[in-house]
Amino acid sequence: MSRPVILYVAGAWHSPDAFDKVIALLSAKRFPSRKIHLPSVGRSPPVSSIEPDVEAIRSVALSEMQQGHDICVVCHSYGGVPTSQALKGLGRPQTAGGGRVSAIIYIAAGLLVEGVSLSGAIAAHGGANQSDAYTLLDDGNILLKKDVNTAHAFYNDLSLEEAAYWVSKLGTHSAVTLNLPANYAAWKDIPSWYLLCMQDQALKPEIQRALVKEAREYLDEAGGPGTGAHRLRMEEIDTSHSPFLSRPERTAAFIEEAATHELN
């Protein structure tokens, strides 16, 4: 069977170029890929809602599906929020002979239920708003301070040189998108996988674990005991918030397992 196309959605402030190590490894195994640049990153004036991000993801997904390709979507951090909304109804073909979304792969991502924002979920599980880590610009963008604290938050298991490089690549991000509630959770309908990062200083592992627990409880209630763990599989990795940079081989293997699960 043909390989699914893998779509890559980065988190806030990030370019999907951060996935390039993983993309190279999976390309060598004949997995096609598409990188999605979120409109919420690097625009001034910034987008005023999450919908442009949702549309950017959905339009690429539909384009691939209409060509008959099944797809898997990899999303990181904030990217999990628009991804979950964008894939509504796409677990099944939209046209005769079309493809479908066969899996969602969340990496240290916002796995939210409807009505909850990423900032709200973080606060609800004990996360703190580190106001000294960023500047809120007059145009409504958030600019992270490009210092050692930002490097530690995102890349604490990279060398100082590599961490500094990736910090230099961070863009601005629309502040409003982090505070808007999710309006759909595609993990309810599409088999999903979660890679929990144990050294994460940006989205603490206890918060990630709580988000997975809540989602699994919802799935258990909807489908019966044990349904949650079956439809939302989780693995842990001893890395920072960015395992695709520090442990690309292990991250690629996780994505490959999710992408080929139904083919085995």
LINDA-V287630 format. One record per residue. N is the residue number from 0. SS is DSSP state (@ for helix, = for strand, . for the rest). BURIAL is b if it has 24 or more other C-alpha atoms within 12 Angstrom, else e. D_LAST is the distance of its C-alpha to the last C-alpha in whole Angstrom. Layout:
# LINDA-V287630
N|SS|BURIAL|D_LAST ; N|SS|BURIAL|D_LAST
This chain:
# LINDA-V287630
0|.|e|10 ; 1|.|e|13 ; 2|.|b|12 ; 3|.|b|14 ; 4|=|b|17 ; 5|=|b|18 ; 6|=|b|21 ; 7|=|b|23 ; 8|=|b|26 ; 9|.|b|28 ; 10|.|b|30 ; 11|.|b|34 ; 12|.|b|36 ; 13|.|b|33 ; 14|.|b|32 ; 15|@|b|29 ; 16|@|b|30 ; 17|@|b|29 ; 18|@|b|25 ; 19|@|b|26 ; 20|@|e|25 ; 21|@|b|22 ; 22|@|b|22 ; 23|@|e|23 ; 24|@|b|20 ; 25|@|b|17 ; 26|@|e|19 ; 27|.|e|19 ; 28|.|e|16 ; 29|.|e|16 ; 30|.|b|16 ; 31|.|b|19 ; 32|=|b|21 ; 33|=|b|24 ; 34|=|b|26 ; 35|=|b|28 ; 36|.|b|32 ; 37|.|b|33 ; 38|.|b|36 ; 39|.|b|37 ; 40|=|b|37 ; 41|.|b|40 ; 42|.|e|42 ; 43|.|e|46 ; 44|.|e|47 ; 45|.|b|44 ; 46|.|b|42 ; 47|.|b|43 ; 48|.|b|40 ; 49|.|b|36 ; 50|@|b|36 ; 51|@|b|36 ; 52|@|b|33 ; 53|@|b|31 ; 54|@|b|32 ; 55|@|b|31 ; 56|@|b|27 ; 57|@|b|27 ; 58|@|e|29 ; 59|@|b|26 ; 60|@|b|24 ; 61|@|b|25 ; 62|@|b|26 ; 63|@|b|23 ; 64|@|b|22 ; 65|@|b|25 ; 66|.|e|23 ; 67|.|b|20 ; 68|.|b|18 ; 69|.|b|16 ; 70|=|b|16 ; 71|=|b|16 ; 72|=|b|19 ; 73|=|b|20 ; 74|=|b|23 ; 75|=|b|26 ; 76|.|b|29 ; 77|.|b|31 ; 78|@|b|28 ; 79|@|b|26 ; 80|@|b|29 ; 81|@|b|30 ; 82|@|b|26 ; 83|@|b|26 ; 84|@|b|28 ; 85|@|b|27 ; 86|.|b|24 ; 87|.|b|26 ; 88|.|e|25 ; 89|.|b|22 ; 90|.|b|19 ; 91|.|b|20 ; 92|.|b|21 ; 93|.|b|25 ; 94|.|e|26 ; 95|.|e|25 ; 96|.|e|22 ; 97|.|e|22 ; 98|.|b|18 ; 99|.|b|18 ; 100|=|b|17 ; 101|=|b|14 ; 102|=|b|14 ; 103|=|b|17 ; 104|=|b|18 ; 105|=|b|21 ; 106|=|b|23 ; 107|.|b|26 ; 108|.|b|26 ; 109|.|b|29 ; 110|.|b|27 ; 111|.|b|29 ; 112|.|b|30 ; 113|.|b|33 ; 114|.|e|36 ; 115|.|b|36 ; 116|.|b|36 ; 117|@|b|35 ; 118|@|b|38 ; 119|@|b|39 ; 120|@|b|35 ; 121|@|b|36 ; 122|@|e|40 ; 123|@|e|39 ; 124|.|e|37 ; 125|.|e|40 ; 126|.|e|39 ; 127|.|e|42 ; 128|.|e|43 ; 129|.|e|44 ; 130|@|e|47 ; 131|@|e|48 ; 132|@|e|45 ; 133|=|e|45 ; 134|=|e|48 ; 135|=|e|48 ; 136|.|e|50 ; 137|.|e|52 ; 138|.|e|50 ; 139|.|b|47 ; 140|=|b|45 ; 141|=|b|44 ; 142|=|b|44 ; 143|=|b|43 ; 144|.|b|45 ; 145|.|b|44 ; 146|.|e|45 ; 147|@|e|44 ; 148|@|e|43 ; 149|@|b|40 ; 150|@|b|39 ; 151|@|b|39 ; 152|@|b|37 ; 153|@|b|34 ; 154|@|b|34 ; 155|.|b|36 ; 156|.|b|33 ; 157|.|b|34 ; 158|.|e|37 ; 159|@|e|40 ; 160|@|e|40 ; 161|@|e|37 ; 162|@|b|37 ; 163|@|b|40 ; 164|@|e|39 ; 165|@|b|36 ; 166|@|b|39 ; 167|@|e|41 ; 168|.|b|38 ; 169|.|b|38 ; 170|.|b|40 ; 171|.|b|41 ; 172|=|b|40 ; 173|=|b|41 ; 174|@|b|42 ; 175|@|b|42 ; 176|@|b|38 ; 177|@|b|38 ; 178|.|e|40 ; 179|.|b|39 ; 180|.|b|37 ; 181|.|b|33 ; 182|.|b|33 ; 183|.|b|30 ; 184|.|b|27 ; 185|@|b|24 ; 186|@|b|21 ; 187|@|b|23 ; 188|.|b|21 ; 189|.|b|18 ; 190|.|b|15 ; 191|=|b|17 ; 192|=|b|16 ; 193|=|b|20 ; 194|=|b|21 ; 195|=|b|24 ; 196|=|b|26 ; 197|.|b|29 ; 198|.|b|32 ; 199|.|b|32 ; 200|.|b|35 ; 201|.|b|35 ; 202|.|b|33 ; 203|.|b|33 ; 204|@|b|30 ; 205|@|b|32 ; 206|@|b|32 ; 207|@|b|28 ; 208|@|b|28 ; 209|@|b|30 ; 210|@|b|29 ; 211|@|b|25 ; 212|@|b|27 ; 213|@|b|29 ; 214|@|b|26 ; 215|@|b|24 ; 216|@|b|27 ; 217|@|b|28 ; 218|@|b|24 ; 219|@|e|25 ; 220|@|e|28 ; 221|@|e|27 ; 222|@|e|24 ; 223|.|e|25 ; 224|.|e|25 ; 225|.|e|22 ; 226|@|e|20 ; 227|@|b|21 ; 228|@|b|19 ; 229|@|e|16 ; 230|@|b|17 ; 231|=|b|18 ; 232|=|b|16 ; 233|=|b|19 ; 234|=|b|19 ; 235|=|b|22 ; 236|=|b|23 ; 237|.|e|27 ; 238|.|b|28 ; 239|.|b|30 ; 240|.|b|30 ; 241|.|b|28 ; 242|@|b|25 ; 243|@|b|24 ; 244|@|b|28 ; 245|@|b|28 ; 246|.|b|25 ; 247|@|b|23 ; 248|@|e|20 ; 249|@|b|19 ; 250|@|b|19 ; 251|@|b|17 ; 252|@|b|15 ; 253|@|b|15 ; 254|@|b|14 ; 255|@|b|11 ; 256|@|b|9 ; 257|@|b|11 ; 258|@|b|10 ; 259|.|b|7 ; 260|@|e|6 ; 261|@|e|6 ; 262|@|e|4 ; 263|.|e|0
